[in-house]
Amino acid sequence: MAAATTGGAQGVAQGERAPFLVRHPSEWRQVGIVVLYQVLLLGMMFVPVFRNPAVLIAAGLLSFLNSVVIHNHLHRGIFNNQRLNMIWRCVLSFGALYPASANVPSHNLVHHHFADDGQPDWADPSHVRFGWNLLNLIHFPNIAGPNTFAGVGKWMATTRQKGFARQYVTEMVVAFGLTAALLAYDFWPALLFVVLPQLYGARCILRINLIQHDRTDIASEWNHSRNFVGRFFNWIMCNNGYHTIHHNRAGLHWSELDAAHRREVVSRIDSSLDEPSMVKYLWRTYVGRRARPPVRDVAAAERAAGVTGLDPRAVRRAAAERAADAEQGGPLPAAG
C-alpha cells in the first residue's frame, strides 16, 4: 500500500495550480471532519451546555472518521508542505489517542500485503475464533491492537526510515500529553467527553479490518476484500467503502476510488463482496445470526479467468515502501 505520494499537487491536472495548502481540493472535506471533531471534544470539555448525549454520539462517530482520515493521510499526505503534514499527524494522533504514524508499518507495509512476505498480518481476521460471531466483532480490537503496537515497536527498532522514530514519539507525547493534561484539569469530564470518544474511534477502525476481510480470499488478487458501495456512506467515509481497489491500487487518491471500483473491480469479484449497506451487513452477520458465515470460494471465477491486470505483489510492496520513505522525509541512505 503506498503510504503517500510525494508530488506537491497530486490529483491536479497538469498545468493547473495546486489548491491552496492542500494537494487535492477534496481534502478540505477531511480537514472539516477533523476540525469539527476537535471542536466537539473541546466544547464538551470546557462548555457544559455541550455535554449531552447527542453531542457525545456525534463525537464518537467523528472520532471514527478521524481514524479514517489518519488512514488516508498516511497514504497520501493532505498538505503540500511536509512539515504541515507532520504537524497534522500530531493533531490526528490526539483525536485517536495513538500515534498516527503507526499506520505506516501496521497498515501500509503489513496489512496491505497480507502474509505475502512470510510475516503474519497483525490484523488478520483469523485472530478471533469465537463460535458466537458477535463476540468476534467485539473482541477483535483486543487482539489486533496489542499485535499492532508490539509489531510497530519491533519495526521501529530496526527500520532505516528517516525520522520515523522521532515523529512517532512526538505524536505519542502530543496525544497522551494533551489527554493527560485534560484529565488533570478536570478528570471526569475529560474521561467521559474526551477519552471515551478517542477510544471509540480507535477501536472501531481496528474492527474494520475484520469487517472488510473476514470470509474473503486474501490469497486472490481481486477477491480479498469486502466493499460497501452506498453513495452517501462513501461520501461520509471519503470513499473508504471501496476497499478492493484501494488494496490493489493504493496510489490512487481516495476521491478516485468510486470510479475505479466500477471500472476495474465489479466485473472481477464475487457479487457477495459488494455490499450496498454496512449497517445491514453488520446486522445480518453479527446480530441476526449467531455463527460465523461459512467459507465460500469467492475467487473461483477469478482463478478461471487467470488474468489480474496488476503488477506482482512484491513490486507493489516495494513501491509502497518507497512512497512511505519519501513521505517520511526523503529517500533512505544506502545500506552500509
Number of C-alpha atoms within 10 A of each C-alpha: 27 29 30 28 22 20 13 19 22 19 17 14 9 9 6 8 9 18 16 11 16 21 22 21 16 16 21 14 14 20 16 11 17 23 16 14 23 21 12 23 28 15 17 22 23 16 11 10 9 17 18 11 9 10 17 20 12 15 27 25 16 25 31 24 24 32 25 20 25 27 21 22 23 25 27 26 30 28 21 20 13 16 12 15 20 21 14 20 25 24 21 26 27 25 30 26 23 23 26 28 27 23 21 25 22 21 24 25 20 23 21 22 24 19 15 16 12 8 10 13 24 23 27 19 22 13 16 20 13 13 11 14 19 19 14 20 21 14 17 24 23 13 16 23 17 13 16 21 17 13 17 18 13 10 15 15 9 8 13 16 19 17 13 19 17 10 19 20 13 17 27 20 18 20 22 16 14 14 20 16 12 20 17 11 12 12 13 14 17 22 17 15 24 28 21 15 25 27 17 17 24 23 21 20 20 20 22 15 20 23 20 21 22 19 22 22 17 18 13 15 22 25 26 23 26 25 23 21 21 16 14 11 17 17 13 14 18 22 24 23 27 27 24 28 25 24 21 22 17 23 20 20 19 20 18 13 23 21 12 17 18 13 12 14 21 16 12 17 22 20 12 12 20 20 16 15 16 17 12 12 15 14 12 13 18 20 14 12 13 14 14 17 13 7 10 12 12 20 20 13 13 18 12 8 9 8 10 13 9 12 11 10 16 12 10 21 21 14 17 25 20 21 23 28 23 19 24 26 16 15 15 14 9 6 5 3
